[in-house]
Amino acid sequence: MTRYSFRFSVMIMSMVIALLSIPKILNAQYPISTTQTIYLSFDNVTYSEGDTVHFQAFLSNNGIPGTDSKTMFVDWFSSSDSLLAHQAYPIVNATAAGQWVVPTFYEGANFKAIAYTSAMIRNDSYLAFHKEIPILGRMGSASQHMRIFPEGGSLVAGVSNRIGYHLDGLQENNLYLLSNLGDTVQPILTMGKQYGTFDFVPELGKTYRIGATDIVLPVAQSEGIAMEATTYPNSVVVMFRKTKNFLSDSMNLIGYMDGEIVYQSIFLLKNRDSGFVEIKTRTLPTGKMQLFLSDKNGEILLYRPIYVPSREKEPIFFNLVDVTKAGSATKGLQLNYQDSIPVRLSISIRDTVFKEPSNIKGWLQLGKNIPDSALQKNDPASIQALDEVLRCSVLTKSKQSFSENKNYFSLSGKVKGKIQSTDISLILRSEGGYQPLKLAIDANGYFHDSTIVLFDTCYLALAKGQEKLSLDVDSLPPSAFSKSPYSSNRVSLSYVKSNTQTSEIIQPTWISFYGDTSRGHHVLPKVVVQAPKWRTKADSVRDIYMSDLMKLQYDNGRAAYDINFENDPSVYLGGAKLWDLLLGKLPGFGYNPSNPSKLPVNKAFLDEIEMSPEGVSDLVLPQIAFVRFLPRPDSTILIYTKKYHDPSLKARIAHNWGKSIIGYTSYIPFGQSMAAKDKSIPDRRKTLYWEPGVTLSKDNPTLDIKFETNSIAKKMLVVVEGVKADGTPIHYEQVIDK
């Protein structure tokens, strides 16, 4: 082997070693392995004052139902961007359901909903789901925003750069690129499109802005490399242009999809000013691919997401059948699911006038408000339009904040004062009454109990005998935003005269927000409780609920299985029934959802009163506290509802109430309004039916729907949205006759 071939082999080997180390660098610096997105499915598209807004959230991590986060926050803002409400919901099985009531005397033309987890806003608030919802019958101008995005993330002087722009709410046909000297560099022909691009060669030492606005482009680098990626039906062509003084030996191009490497290559540009790489996408799965360009040391130089389009026709997963009985005032439908993979979904039925394009796939797959129709087309024009949207993306480094909370919000805090015991006696007051709590504390006074999941507003007090102690209690963190993070870049239009144009043009005035990405970074307040391993309660839930007589009969050594639902968030999911809730949690529980008429038990007791199994089938789940199931010999179930013991607890409080704890917002099921029951007044309900948290599968493929129609709708729109167990987002809609 000659020394030249040896040097070449060593160079290739070092390049391969560097390429293998780059994924570790990427995962350490950038949020690649945990790309989290969220989508809110609403029961309608518009509301009036006093209406209840119902929604279901779907969480996705790297394209599959997300289980990392346990808490979702929803902030509601007025049209003037003031915070109206801050809510928190438990995420169960990658979903959450909730509601919010529009204030009775609300005067705005619209309101905004922003949903996020703590993981989403560590780096950029634009990872959060956001939606502007109109108030019915009110006219208001849409929010107007503008952002610019140098492709790859930076500008390089002396070479051609491609710039993406996003005009939200603006209908401008022409904008102008100006230099710091005031001269017009070139027009930007937007043609009224929301997304688009323009190319230009920046000069070293000059700065640039969009005419008559505050939008300033980043300062061009004196040396570096620029990229230009173009997506085609079966490939992606990535063009690179570099300055002559950029002397990196080799470049590494890596493609990530759903947290895994699907493409990687090494190429040389040392002796060339430009070059391109073609990525064949025919064998890649459909979805978002993140492209990273790095040098041989793993330093990230450029970033660009692209979308690999689908090559298959979108399947239809549902069949809707009208089963309304002749002469019946109640509308009956049957929804049939036609796939083997289970799906969790929400169902809304409303007047056909309340319709808008679906974007569940855009949010969950790309984290952007993109219509689903744009992701289902494979023609060059549609691919180019989608490419212009994805060009408007930024990459932010992972911020060092607190670790993601893997547990549901629970009771925690610290006792101050002279501690003389290893536990503390507390009394919790909520709407249901008073409840005693005995929690372990460590040597420093910290206490924590993950079995107590709090909902709504509760109050905590020390029991008597502990008068010398005081209490600090942790609660859910406040809102991440004092005002909508999408309001600071609001654009106002004004008539100005360009210095190189004779005609007057409308140009936007923009308040800088996105130019500095660090200003778009929001972190939730941190709550840290450091303590050793906690002891469990001395008394079990069984001892609290079961009487001595029932213990003699049903706690006598026979095989029995217990479930504590006292603080289980799953009971607050809409659409769940008792037998569905117990399915999979109790060994030997023989219930088949496809045959609901066959009950899984022969004997049933509710609060130790024997009832028929049919009588307990429709229990209100949030009322259930404890269940014991005995499969043999007669398949018996004992059900206990929540109760608060000892009404004299109020007299045993050592201190006045004042330790307020804000917990999760309770889920309130959708109910028929009085208008549907009172036939003497016109029934003008916008939403006729809403059911979140529905699970359908191969074994349980059918959902029976019954609802009352209103007095104005001639046709109705059925909207089904959900996520399959493999992460596939689903949207289905059908118009039905009244």
PEVEN-V197898 format. One record per residue. N is the residue number from 0. RES is the residue in three letters. PHI is phi in whole degrees, 0 to 359 (NA if undefined). OMEGA is omega in whole degrees, -180 to 180 (999 if undefined). NEAR is the number of other ideal C-beta (glycine too) atoms within 8 Angstrom. Layout:
BEGIN
n={N N}
res={RES RES}
phi={PHI PHI}
omega={OMEGA OMEGA}
near={NEAR NEAR}
END
This chain:
BEGIN
n={0 1 2 3 4 5 6 7 8 9 10 11 12 13 14 15 16 17 18 19 20 21 22 23 24 25 26 27 28 29 30 31 32 33 34 35 36 37 38 39 40 41 42 43 44 45 46 47 48 49 50 51 52 53 54 55 56 57 58 59 60 61 62 63 64 65 66 67 68 69 70 71 72 73 74 75 76 77 78 79 80 81 82 83 84 85 86 87 88 89 90 91 92 93 94 95 96 97 98 99 100 101 102 103 104 105 106 107 108 109 110 111 112 113 114 115 116 117 118 119 120 121 122 123 124 125 126 127 128 129 130 131 132 133 134 135 136 137 138 139 140 141 142 143 144 145 146 147 148 149 150 151 152 153 154 155 156 157 158 159 160 161 162 163 164 165 166 167 168 169 170 171 172 173 174 175 176 177 178 179 180 181 182 183 184 185 186 187 188 189 190 191 192 193 194 195 196 197 198 199 200 201 202 203 204 205 206 207 208 209 210 211 212 213 214 215 216 217 218 219 220 221 222 223 224 225 226 227 228 229 230 231 232 233 234 235 236 237 238 239 240 241 242 243 244 245 246 247 248 249 250 251 252 253 254 255 256 257 258 259 260 261 262 263 264 265 266 267 268 269 270 271 272 273 274 275 276 277 278 279 280 281 282 283 284 285 286 287 288 289 290 291 292 293 294 295 296 297 298 299 300 301 302 303 304 305 306 307 308 309 310 311 312 313 314 315 316 317 318 319 320 321 322 323 324 325 326 327 328 329 330 331 332 333 334 335 336 337 338 339 340 341 342 343 344 345 346 347 348 349 350 351 352 353 354 355 356 357 358 359 360 361 362 363 364 365 366 367 368 369 370 371 372 373 374 375 376 377 378 379 380 381 382 383 384 385 386 387 388 389 390 391 392 393 394 395 396 397 398 399 400 401 402 403 404 405 406 407 408 409 410 411 412 413 414 415 416 417 418 419 420 421 422 423 424 425 426 427 428 429 430 431 432 433 434 435 436 437 438 439 440 441 442 443 444 445 446 447 448 449 450 451 452 453 454 455 456 457 458 459 460 461 462 463 464 465 466 467 468 469 470 471 472 473 474 475 476 477 478 479 480 481 482 483 484 485 486 487 488 489 490 491 492 493 494 495 496 497 498 499 500 501 502 503 504 505 506 507 508 509 510 511 512 513 514 515 516 517 518 519 520 521 522 523 524 525 526 527 528 529 530 531 532 533 534 535 536 537 538 539 540 541 542 543 544 545 546 547 548 549 550 551 552 553 554 555 556 557 558 559 560 561 562 563 564 565 566 567 568 569 570 571 572 573 574 575 576 577 578 579 580 581 582 583 584 585 586 587 588 589 590 591 592 593 594 595 596 597 598 599 600 601 602 603 604 605 606 607 608 609 610 611 612 613 614 615 616 617 618 619 620 621 622 623 624 625 626 627 628 629 630 631 632 633 634 635 636 637 638 639 640 641 642 643 644 645 646 647 648 649 650 651 652 653 654 655 656 657 658 659 660 661 662 663 664 665 666 667 668 669 670 671 672 673 674 675 676 677 678 679 680 681 682 683 684 685 686 687 688 689 690 691 692 693 694 695 696 697 698 699 700 701 702 703 704 705 706 707 708 709 710 711 712 713 714 715 716 717 718 719 720 721 722 723 724 725 726 727 728 729 730 731 732 733 734 735 736 737}
res={MET THR ARG TYR SER PHE ARG PHE SER VAL MET ILE MET SER MET VAL ILE ALA LEU LEU SER ILE PRO LYS ILE LEU ASN ALA GLN TYR PRO ILE SER THR THR GLN THR ILE TYR LEU SER PHE ASP ASN VAL THR TYR SER GLU GLY ASP THR VAL HIS PHE GLN ALA PHE LEU SER ASN ASN GLY ILE PRO GLY THR ASP SER LYS THR MET PHE VAL ASP TRP PHE SER SER SER ASP SER LEU LEU ALA HIS GLN ALA TYR PRO ILE VAL ASN ALA THR ALA ALA GLY GLN TRP VAL VAL PRO THR PHE TYR GLU GLY ALA ASN PHE LYS ALA ILE ALA TYR THR SER ALA MET ILE ARG ASN ASP SER TYR LEU ALA PHE HIS LYS GLU ILE PRO ILE LEU GLY ARG MET GLY SER ALA SER GLN HIS MET ARG ILE PHE PRO GLU GLY GLY SER LEU VAL ALA GLY VAL SER ASN ARG ILE GLY TYR HIS LEU ASP GLY LEU GLN GLU ASN ASN LEU TYR LEU LEU SER ASN LEU GLY ASP THR VAL GLN PRO ILE LEU THR MET GLY LYS GLN TYR GLY THR PHE ASP PHE VAL PRO GLU LEU GLY LYS THR TYR ARG ILE GLY ALA THR ASP ILE VAL LEU PRO VAL ALA GLN SER GLU GLY ILE ALA MET GLU ALA THR THR TYR PRO ASN SER VAL VAL VAL MET PHE ARG LYS THR LYS ASN PHE LEU SER ASP SER MET ASN LEU ILE GLY TYR MET ASP GLY GLU ILE VAL TYR GLN SER ILE PHE LEU LEU LYS ASN ARG ASP SER GLY PHE VAL GLU ILE LYS THR ARG THR LEU PRO THR GLY LYS MET GLN LEU PHE LEU SER ASP LYS ASN GLY GLU ILE LEU LEU TYR ARG PRO ILE TYR VAL PRO SER ARG GLU LYS GLU PRO ILE PHE PHE ASN LEU VAL ASP VAL THR LYS ALA GLY SER ALA THR LYS GLY LEU GLN LEU ASN TYR GLN ASP SER ILE PRO VAL ARG LEU SER ILE SER ILE ARG ASP THR VAL PHE LYS GLU PRO SER ASN ILE LYS GLY TRP LEU GLN LEU GLY LYS ASN ILE PRO ASP SER ALA LEU GLN LYS ASN ASP PRO ALA SER ILE GLN ALA LEU ASP GLU VAL LEU ARG CYS SER VAL LEU THR LYS SER LYS GLN SER PHE SER GLU ASN LYS ASN TYR PHE SER LEU SER GLY LYS VAL LYS GLY LYS ILE GLN SER THR ASP ILE SER LEU ILE LEU ARG SER GLU GLY GLY TYR GLN PRO LEU LYS LEU ALA ILE ASP ALA ASN GLY TYR PHE HIS ASP SER THR ILE VAL LEU PHE ASP THR CYS TYR LEU ALA LEU ALA LYS GLY GLN GLU LYS LEU SER LEU ASP VAL ASP SER LEU PRO PRO SER ALA PHE SER LYS SER PRO TYR SER SER ASN ARG VAL SER LEU SER TYR VAL LYS SER ASN THR GLN THR SER GLU ILE ILE GLN PRO THR TRP ILE SER PHE TYR GLY ASP THR SER ARG GLY HIS HIS VAL LEU PRO LYS VAL VAL VAL GLN ALA PRO LYS TRP ARG THR LYS ALA ASP SER VAL ARG ASP ILE TYR MET SER ASP LEU MET LYS LEU GLN TYR ASP ASN GLY ARG ALA ALA TYR ASP ILE ASN PHE GLU ASN ASP PRO SER VAL TYR LEU GLY GLY ALA LYS LEU TRP ASP LEU LEU LEU GLY LYS LEU PRO GLY PHE GLY TYR ASN PRO SER ASN PRO SER LYS LEU PRO VAL ASN LYS ALA PHE LEU ASP GLU ILE GLU MET SER PRO GLU GLY VAL SER ASP LEU VAL LEU PRO GLN ILE ALA PHE VAL ARG PHE LEU PRO ARG PRO ASP SER THR ILE LEU ILE TYR THR LYS LYS TYR HIS ASP PRO SER LEU LYS ALA ARG ILE ALA HIS ASN TRP GLY LYS SER ILE ILE GLY TYR THR SER TYR ILE PRO PHE GLY GLN SER MET ALA ALA LYS ASP LYS SER ILE PRO ASP ARG ARG LYS THR LEU TYR TRP GLU PRO GLY VAL THR LEU SER LYS ASP ASN PRO THR LEU ASP ILE LYS PHE GLU THR ASN SER ILE ALA LYS LYS MET LEU VAL VAL VAL GLU GLY VAL LYS ALA ASP GLY THR PRO ILE HIS TYR GLU GLN VAL ILE ASP LYS}
phi={NA 285 292 288 293 295 298 295 296 297 296 296 297 295 293 293 299 297 297 291 274 296 304 295 294 298 294 283 256 231 281 268 287 228 282 250 229 216 220 251 263 258 284 203 248 210 216 241 300 85 289 264 268 260 208 232 257 237 249 230 239 54 86 236 307 276 239 292 269 248 228 245 251 231 250 246 238 282 293 265 71 266 288 265 198 234 236 224 226 285 266 239 54 66 223 209 232 197 199 208 260 294 307 300 253 291 250 286 277 200 215 237 243 234 242 197 248 297 293 292 257 295 247 205 296 282 282 284 286 217 211 260 245 281 272 301 84 249 265 204 287 291 299 243 227 212 221 236 218 298 298 92 119 207 259 235 288 87 231 288 243 257 243 264 223 230 251 261 88 261 238 283 266 218 235 226 267 244 267 292 274 92 277 277 283 188 282 244 275 276 55 75 280 291 240 187 219 213 248 198 252 287 263 296 93 261 244 224 213 275 308 61 227 263 284 246 287 300 292 289 284 287 216 157 220 246 234 212 257 231 262 239 305 234 198 232 254 249 264 238 228 232 281 293 272 271 246 296 293 219 240 240 248 235 246 251 223 53 80 237 283 244 207 203 206 239 216 251 228 301 255 230 272 206 184 216 233 253 254 282 253 300 268 273 289 291 143 277 242 262 262 237 252 228 276 292 268 90 286 285 258 218 218 202 277 227 241 275 289 283 250 237 289 296 286 258 263 230 224 251 238 276 241 297 283 301 81 277 277 260 280 237 229 229 260 247 266 239 204 273 271 301 223 249 212 237 230 233 234 208 297 294 290 265 223 209 298 283 220 296 288 299 288 283 270 237 69 223 280 242 301 302 299 289 267 253 250 239 276 303 294 292 295 295 298 292 298 292 290 289 298 274 225 233 246 240 288 294 271 280 233 273 289 297 286 276 251 291 305 219 283 206 167 214 263 250 124 282 270 240 215 264 214 222 258 238 230 257 247 222 297 278 129 245 220 279 227 234 241 286 233 269 295 265 93 283 228 196 214 284 275 257 259 266 237 58 260 240 231 235 219 278 285 298 96 232 297 273 258 231 228 243 239 278 226 300 294 289 299 286 232 279 215 302 291 260 259 289 252 295 254 246 267 213 276 227 247 291 287 243 240 270 262 282 230 271 228 276 254 238 270 300 218 267 301 255 295 293 285 269 262 232 234 294 303 262 240 241 236 256 200 286 297 270 278 276 296 289 260 278 297 300 295 287 264 278 283 297 295 292 295 297 274 234 221 242 97 291 299 218 233 249 227 262 259 306 230 271 297 296 288 264 282 289 89 280 251 302 294 296 295 275 298 87 257 240 299 78 275 273 241 246 301 284 228 294 288 271 282 276 228 259 230 221 235 245 51 69 249 291 223 287 303 295 290 258 295 253 297 286 299 300 277 280 247 210 228 239 239 241 293 232 270 236 50 249 233 249 240 239 268 296 213 246 272 60 298 279 303 303 281 258 275 278 232 293 295 175 273 278 239 266 253 297 281 290 282 245 299 291 230 290 283 297 297 287 264 267 282 278 240 298 266 243 299 280 255 264 206 212 217 267 69 278 244 238 207 297 277 225 271 240 235 270 241 228 200 263 282 260 266 241 283 269 228 233 250 261 240 242 227 186 224 286 297 271 96 287 287 230 225 220 216 209 270 235 280 290}
omega={178 -179 179 178 177 178 -180 179 178 -180 179 -180 179 178 180 178 178 -180 180 -178 -175 178 178 179 180 -178 179 -173 -172 -178 -177 -174 -179 176 -173 178 -178 179 177 174 -176 179 179 -178 179 -175 175 177 180 179 173 178 178 -180 169 -180 174 -177 -180 173 179 174 177 -180 -172 179 -178 -176 179 -177 175 177 176 177 -179 -177 176 178 176 173 172 -177 179 -178 175 -176 175 -179 175 176 -179 -179 176 177 173 179 -179 -177 176 -178 175 -179 -175 -177 -179 -174 -177 178 179 172 -174 174 178 -178 -176 167 180 180 -175 -172 175 -172 -176 -179 -180 171 -179 173 177 -179 176 -173 -177 170 -174 174 180 180 178 180 179 176 -177 -176 176 176 176 -174 170 -177 -177 175 -178 176 179 -178 173 177 -180 178 175 -177 173 177 178 177 -178 -180 179 180 -177 177 -177 168 -176 176 -177 174 179 176 178 -179 179 180 180 173 175 -176 -178 -180 177 -178 177 -178 178 -179 167 -179 172 180 180 178 -180 178 179 172 -174 178 175 -172 177 177 175 -178 180 178 177 178 -178 178 -180 175 -179 -176 179 -179 177 -177 179 -178 176 -177 -176 -178 172 178 -179 179 178 175 -177 175 -177 -179 176 -166 179 -177 -175 178 178 178 -176 177 179 170 178 175 -180 178 178 179 174 -180 176 177 -176 176 -171 -176 179 179 -178 178 179 176 177 179 177 -175 -176 -177 -179 177 177 177 -177 174 179 -180 177 172 180 173 -175 180 179 178 -178 -180 -176 179 179 173 174 -180 176 -174 179 178 -179 178 -179 -180 175 -173 -172 172 -177 -177 176 -178 -180 179 -179 178 -179 177 -180 179 179 178 175 180 -178 180 -171 178 -177 -179 -179 -180 172 -170 172 -177 178 174 -176 177 -177 179 -178 -175 176 180 179 177 -179 180 178 -179 -174 -178 -175 -178 -178 179 -177 178 179 -178 -180 -179 -175 -179 -176 179 -176 -178 180 179 178 179 178 178 179 176 -177 175 180 180 178 176 179 179 178 178 177 178 180 179 -178 -179 -178 -179 174 176 -178 -178 179 180 -178 175 178 -179 -179 -176 -177 -177 177 177 -178 179 -179 173 -179 178 175 -178 -177 -179 -176 -179 178 178 175 -173 177 175 178 -175 180 177 180 175 -177 175 -176 179 -179 177 -173 176 178 -177 176 177 -176 179 174 176 -179 -176 -180 -173 -177 -180 172 -167 167 -175 175 178 176 -177 178 -179 177 -174 173 171 -176 179 -180 -179 -174 178 -178 -177 172 -177 177 178 178 -179 179 -176 179 -180 -179 -178 178 179 176 178 -176 169 -168 175 -173 177 -173 -179 178 -174 -180 179 177 -176 179 179 177 175 -175 174 -177 173 180 -178 177 180 -174 174 177 177 -180 -177 178 178 179 -179 -179 -170 -174 177 -180 -180 180 178 179 -176 -170 174 -172 176 177 178 -178 -179 -175 173 177 -179 -174 -177 -180 -178 -177 179 -179 177 179 175 -178 175 -175 -176 177 -179 -177 -177 179 180 -177 176 178 -179 -171 179 178 -178 180 178 -174 -179 178 -174 -174 -178 177 179 -180 176 175 -175 175 172 -176 179 175 177 177 -176 -180 -176 -174 178 174 -169 -179 179 -176 -179 -172 180 173 -180 178 -175 -178 2 -171 177 -175 177 176 -177 179 178 -176 178 -180 -168 170 179 179 -180 -178 -178 -177 -179 -177 -175 175 177 179 177 -178 180 177 -180 178 173 -179 175 179 -177 176 -178 177 180 178 -179 180 -177 -179 -176 -179 179 -180 179 -177 179 178 179 -178 -178 176 179 175 173 179 178 177 -178 178 -180 -179 -169 -170 174 176 -176 176 -180 178 177 177 -173 -174 -175 175 174 -177 -179 175 -179 179 178 -180 -179 176 -178 178 177 -179 176 -177 170 179 177 -180 177 179 177 178 999}
near={5 5 6 6 8 9 8 8 9 8 9 8 8 9 12 9 8 13 11 7 9 13 9 7 11 14 9 6 8 10 9 10 7 10 11 14 14 17 13 12 13 11 11 11 8 9 10 9 9 7 9 9 14 13 15 14 17 17 16 17 12 9 9 9 14 11 6 9 14 9 15 15 15 16 15 13 14 10 9 5 9 7 11 8 7 10 11 13 15 13 14 9 7 11 16 11 15 12 9 12 8 14 8 6 5 10 3 11 9 11 14 15 15 15 13 14 14 15 10 11 16 11 10 10 12 6 11 12 12 11 9 9 13 10 16 8 4 9 3 10 6 6 10 13 12 16 9 12 12 13 15 12 8 10 12 16 11 8 11 9 14 12 13 14 15 13 13 9 9 10 4 11 7 9 10 16 15 11 11 7 5 6 7 12 9 8 8 12 7 12 6 6 8 6 12 12 10 11 7 10 7 13 9 8 3 10 8 11 12 15 11 10 12 8 11 9 12 8 6 12 9 8 7 11 16 17 13 11 14 9 12 9 9 6 10 13 11 15 11 15 12 13 12 5 6 9 5 10 7 12 14 16 14 14 13 13 14 9 9 6 8 9 10 9 7 11 9 9 12 8 4 7 6 9 8 8 10 8 10 8 10 7 4 11 6 7 10 11 15 11 15 13 14 14 10 11 6 12 6 13 10 13 12 14 11 12 13 11 13 8 7 4 3 6 5 7 9 10 7 11 7 8 8 9 6 4 3 8 3 8 10 12 14 11 13 10 12 8 9 4 9 9 15 13 12 15 14 13 13 14 12 10 4 10 7 4 6 11 11 14 13 14 15 14 13 14 7 8 7 13 9 14 8 12 15 7 9 8 7 7 6 11 14 9 10 14 13 13 12 14 14 11 9 7 8 11 7 10 9 3 8 7 3 9 10 5 7 9 13 13 14 10 11 10 14 8 8 5 9 3 6 5 9 12 11 13 15 13 11 11 4 6 8 11 12 12 11 10 12 9 12 9 4 6 11 13 16 11 12 7 9 10 13 12 10 10 8 12 12 12 14 14 12 8 6 10 8 5 12 6 13 8 10 7 8 8 9 5 8 12 12 4 10 11 12 10 10 8 13 9 13 7 9 8 5 8 7 11 6 6 9 2 4 6 9 8 15 14 11 11 8 10 8 10 7 7 9 5 7 12 13 9 10 10 6 8 6 5 10 4 9 4 3 9 6 5 8 4 6 6 10 10 7 8 9 11 6 5 7 12 10 7 7 12 9 7 2 7 6 9 11 10 11 10 11 9 10 9 11 9 11 13 14 11 9 10 9 12 12 9 11 14 10 4 7 11 5 8 11 6 9 8 11 8 6 7 4 6 9 10 10 6 10 13 13 11 7 9 6 5 9 6 13 6 8 13 10 5 11 5 12 8 8 15 12 15 13 12 16 14 9 8 2 7 11 12 14 13 14 12 10 8 7 10 7 7 7 6 13 7 5 9 13 10 8 5 8 6 9 8 12 7 13 15 9 8 12 5 5 10 4 6 7 5 11 10 7 7 5 3 6 6 11 8 9 12 12 12 10 11 11 14 13 12 11 12 12 7 7 9 10 10 9 8 12 7 10 10 8 12 5 8 11 5 10 14 14 13 11 13 14 13 15 11 7 6 11 7 14 13 11 10 10 7 8 11 6 8}
END
